[in-house]
Amino acid sequence: MSARIRHVHIAGAGLAGLSAAVTLARAGVPATLYEAGPAAGGRCRSYFDKALGARIDNGNHLLLSGNDATMDYLATVGARETLTGPGRAVFAFMDVGRGERWTVAPGRGRIPWWILTRRIPGTRLLDYLALRRLQKVPPGMTVAEAVGGTELYRKLIEPLAVSALNTPCETASASLLWAVLEGSLMQGGSACVPLWPREGMSESLVDPALAWLAARGTRLRTGCRVSAIEIADGRVCGLTLPDGRVEIGADEALVVALPAPVASDLLPGLAAPAEFEAIVNLHFRIGAEDELPDLGGGVPGFVGLVGGTAEWLFAKPGILSVTISAANRLAEVSNETIAERVWADIETVRGVVAPMPPVRVLREKRATFAATATGAAARSLPFIGIAGLSMAGDWTATGLPSTIEGAIRSGRAAAQNLLAQN
């Protein structure tokens, strides 16, 4: 690059774009974020739902203490203390079909002494040791092929894999699951402490970052879709926005932090996944705004569901929320039917039969790339051979599936790629 970068344009203000902006600002380089929607945050944002009369998150996201990139991002923008949780690695589960409850509570250290005395009911010691098999699986092996068929798989690995990879275990990449486990369960309980926003996703992951960035000269433009990217002589040189063309000078650069289908349209020939999985989130309005709904069984915060429609049930003030991952199977099922099925599971978990309260059903048809071996191989690198341009997004080659940690890592890598050219 012929001149030192003094300013960066960022297309997309989801967590990947925000992470890129934060990394640049730490290096003293301001940016302009262009967001097509009305607010920043992408799939990790909060809003007031008029029908429910409550503020809800667009989706449910669980963080872990071992998400190093995310924890660093939050600490940088002064938002680390906005998270809450049990303070230790503990995960409650219930089999809604069998009525069985259990708790997974790994010890803090990396040596898994807990599997000797606190194993999940019905599991064997060899089942846990077999997880190491994931470290050296051949390319193309699925999660079900690698570790399926045991009680540990049914009671822990399958719900974890489906939620983390957002792909059915019969097709999901075993290697991508290992990438998740390697940074969490295999590091011991100190890396597995569950965390979630005390108020909402925007209040933790978005608003503090925007305020921190604004104080350092970074600007956000919402309702501003990038409709074209100009490239000349192997270098990015311009953007087309709703109000006209923006030139990208020799001392500027561009980060494309857009969903894979949008990025592919703007950059023909871009390596990107072509298959996607849906996510369905449901929010039930139950109780007063400041009242935390009871999940039954003395479970605080959230509970994993086995044998039901959803994978996780979260209790928030005045709201019960569930997430249904790998939800392509529900494409033809009505919102009403999904809500009825989920509410029946919630009644089982709580041990209370009651009329279904007001509910909001949110569908994201292409929420994440399908985390198959084929999908993983199609991911783009941060640098695609165009000077002054870097790619970001949870669908890029982060080494992780489409997670918050992956998105934030991608933004950091995209920014560092540009800064390295200075």
Secondary structure, 3 states (H helix, E strand, C coil): CCCCCCEEEEECCCHHHHHHHHHHHHCCCCEEEEECCCCCCCCCCEEEECCCCEEEECCCCCEECCCHHHHHHHHHCCCHHHEECCCCCCEEEEECCCCEEEEECCCCCCCCCHHHHCCCCCCCHHHHHHHHHHHHCCCCCEHHHHHCCCHHHHHHHHHHHHHHHCCCCCCCEHHHHHHHHHCCHHHCHHHCCEEEECCCHHHHHHHHHHHHHHCCCCEEEECCCCCEEEEECCEEEEEEECCEEEECCCCEEEEECCCHHHHHHHCCCCCCCCCEEEEEEEEEECCCCCCCCCCCCCCCCEEEEECCCCCEEEEECCEEEEEECCHHHHCCCCHHHHHHHHHHHHHHHHCCCCCCCCEEEEEEEEEEECCCHHHHHCCCCCCCCCECEEECCCCCCCCCCCCHHHHHHHHHHHHHHHHCCC
